[in-house]
Amino acid sequence: MNIIEFDHDIYNTIRKNIKQHRKQRKMTAEQLAELVDLSYDFIRQIESEKVANTFSVDTLYRIAIALNVSVDVLMGIQIDPPDEQQTDDENNEPQ
């Protein structure tokens, strides 16, 4: 059985990734706020490490769409491709 590791500071990871991707696109927090129909202050709070503000899945989704990245990228998730496993049929082939 594989051990699953969770990001215990997921909001901070998301904050950093939102800010990073926004800046890569040369977008201001005001522009992002307008695109996702949220206030500038709320976007600032989301990106701030000093504010313990949480946000909804809907907000995360809308920001991801506006930044043209997937939600898993904002969450810092790296999905490994599944191991190539043989099926039972392949294991039972006559030799």
C-alpha positions as YAML, in Angstrom:
chain: A
units: angstrom
residues:
- id: 1
  name: MET
  ca: [0.00, 0.00, 0.00]
- id: 2
  name: ASN
  ca: [1.30, 3.45, -0.93]
- id: 3
  name: ILE
  ca: [1.52, 6.16, 1.69]
- id: 4
  name: ILE
  ca: [-0.29, 9.32, 0.66]
- id: 5
  name: GLU
  ca: [1.34, 12.62, 1.52]
- id: 6
  name: PHE
  ca: [-0.91, 15.62, 1.91]
- id: 7
  name: ASP
  ca: [0.05, 19.28, 1.69]
- id: 8
  name: HIS
  ca: [-0.83, 20.52, 5.16]
- id: 9
  name: ASP
  ca: [-0.47, 24.13, 4.05]
- id: 10
  name: ILE
  ca: [-2.50, 23.86, 0.84]
- id: 11
  name: TYR
  ca: [-3.94, 27.39, 1.02]
- id: 12
  name: ASN
  ca: [-0.42, 28.83, 1.14]
- id: 13
  name: THR
  ca: [0.62, 26.66, -1.83]
- id: 14
  name: ILE
  ca: [-2.40, 27.86, -3.81]
- id: 15
  name: ARG
  ca: [-1.74, 31.50, -2.86]
- id: 16
  name: LYS
  ca: [1.83, 31.34, -4.11]
- id: 17
  name: ASN
  ca: [0.84, 29.60, -7.33]
- id: 18
  name: ILE
  ca: [-1.95, 32.05, -8.12]
- id: 19
  name: LYS
  ca: [0.41, 34.98, -7.67]
- id: 20
  name: GLN
  ca: [3.17, 33.28, -9.67]
- id: 21
  name: HIS
  ca: [0.92, 32.45, -12.63]
- id: 22
  name: ARG
  ca: [-0.72, 35.86, -12.56]
- id: 23
  name: LYS
  ca: [2.67, 37.59, -12.72]
- id: 24
  name: GLN
  ca: [3.89, 35.24, -15.47]
- id: 25
  name: ARG
  ca: [0.95, 36.46, -17.54]
- id: 26
  name: LYS
  ca: [1.83, 40.07, -16.71]
- id: 27
  name: MET
  ca: [-1.60, 40.48, -15.16]
- id: 28
  name: THR
  ca: [-2.37, 42.74, -12.23]
- id: 29
  name: ALA
  ca: [-4.45, 41.62, -9.27]
- id: 30
  name: GLU
  ca: [-7.03, 44.18, -10.40]
- id: 31
  name: GLN
  ca: [-7.24, 42.60, -13.85]
- id: 32
  name: LEU
  ca: [-7.61, 39.12, -12.35]
- id: 33
  name: ALA
  ca: [-10.32, 40.38, -10.01]
- id: 34
  name: GLU
  ca: [-12.24, 41.83, -12.93]
- id: 35
  name: LEU
  ca: [-11.95, 38.60, -14.94]
- id: 36
  name: VAL
  ca: [-13.31, 36.43, -12.12]
- id: 37
  name: ASP
  ca: [-15.86, 38.98, -10.92]
- id: 38
  name: LEU
  ca: [-14.37, 39.38, -7.46]
- id: 39
  name: SER
  ca: [-13.12, 42.46, -5.64]
- id: 40
  name: TYR
  ca: [-9.51, 43.55, -5.89]
- id: 41
  name: ASP
  ca: [-9.27, 43.40, -2.10]
- id: 42
  name: PHE
  ca: [-10.41, 39.76, -2.09]
- id: 43
  name: ILE
  ca: [-7.78, 38.80, -4.69]
- id: 44
  name: ARG
  ca: [-5.16, 40.63, -2.62]
- id: 45
  name: GLN
  ca: [-6.27, 38.70, 0.46]
- id: 46
  name: ILE
  ca: [-6.13, 35.37, -1.40]
- id: 47
  name: GLU
  ca: [-2.56, 36.09, -2.48]
- id: 48
  name: SER
  ca: [-1.47, 37.40, 0.93]
- id: 49
  name: GLU
  ca: [0.31, 35.07, 3.34]
- id: 50
  name: LYS
  ca: [-0.62, 37.41, 6.18]
- id: 51
  name: VAL
  ca: [-4.37, 36.93, 5.81]
- id: 52
  name: ALA
  ca: [-5.83, 33.60, 6.84]
- id: 53
  name: ASN
  ca: [-8.60, 33.91, 4.29]
- id: 54
  name: THR
  ca: [-10.07, 30.80, 2.75]
- id: 55
  name: PHE
  ca: [-11.86, 30.64, -0.55]
- id: 56
  name: SER
  ca: [-14.31, 28.35, -2.26]
- id: 57
  name: VAL
  ca: [-13.73, 25.70, -4.89]
- id: 58
  name: ASP
  ca: [-15.75, 27.91, -7.24]
- id: 59
  name: THR
  ca: [-13.32, 30.79, -6.69]
- id: 60
  name: LEU
  ca: [-10.34, 28.51, -7.23]
- id: 61
  name: TYR
  ca: [-11.92, 27.17, -10.44]
- id: 62
  name: ARG
  ca: [-12.66, 30.65, -11.80]
- id: 63
  name: ILE
  ca: [-9.12, 31.85, -11.05]
- id: 64
  name: ALA
  ca: [-7.66, 28.77, -12.77]
- id: 65
  name: ILE
  ca: [-9.77, 29.45, -15.87]
- id: 66
  name: ALA
  ca: [-8.76, 33.13, -15.89]
- id: 67
  name: LEU
  ca: [-5.07, 32.21, -15.59]
- id: 68
  name: ASN
  ca: [-5.44, 29.43, -18.18]
- id: 69
  name: VAL
  ca: [-4.05, 26.75, -15.87]
- id: 70
  name: SER
  ca: [-5.62, 23.69, -14.33]
- id: 71
  name: VAL
  ca: [-6.71, 23.60, -10.71]
- id: 72
  name: ASP
  ca: [-4.14, 20.87, -10.00]
- id: 73
  name: VAL
  ca: [-1.38, 23.25, -11.14]
- id: 74
  name: LEU
  ca: [-2.58, 25.89, -8.68]
- id: 75
  name: MET
  ca: [-2.70, 23.23, -5.98]
- id: 76
  name: GLY
  ca: [0.85, 22.14, -6.79]
- id: 77
  name: ILE
  ca: [-0.19, 18.59, -7.61]
- id: 78
  name: GLN
  ca: [2.04, 16.52, -9.82]
- id: 79
  name: ILE
  ca: [0.32, 13.42, -11.06]
- id: 80
  name: ASP
  ca: [2.60, 10.56, -12.00]
- id: 81
  name: PRO
  ca: [1.46, 8.42, -14.88]
- id: 82
  name: PRO
  ca: [0.11, 5.04, -13.76]
- id: 83
  name: ASP
  ca: [2.58, 2.19, -13.68]
- id: 84
  name: GLU
  ca: [2.41, 0.02, -16.72]
- id: 85
  name: GLN
  ca: [0.88, -3.06, -15.24]
- id: 86
  name: GLN
  ca: [0.13, -6.25, -17.04]
- id: 87
  name: THR
  ca: [-3.44, -7.42, -17.06]
- id: 88
  name: ASP
  ca: [-4.37, -10.87, -15.78]
- id: 89
  name: ASP
  ca: [-4.79, -12.02, -19.38]
- id: 90
  name: GLU
  ca: [-1.21, -11.04, -20.20]
- id: 91
  name: ASN
  ca: [0.06, -12.90, -17.15]
- id: 92
  name: ASN
  ca: [-1.74, -16.11, -18.13]
- id: 93
  name: GLU
  ca: [-0.55, -16.39, -21.72]
- id: 94
  name: PRO
  ca: [0.93, -19.78, -22.63]
- id: 95
  name: GLN
  ca: [4.66, -19.77, -23.24]
...
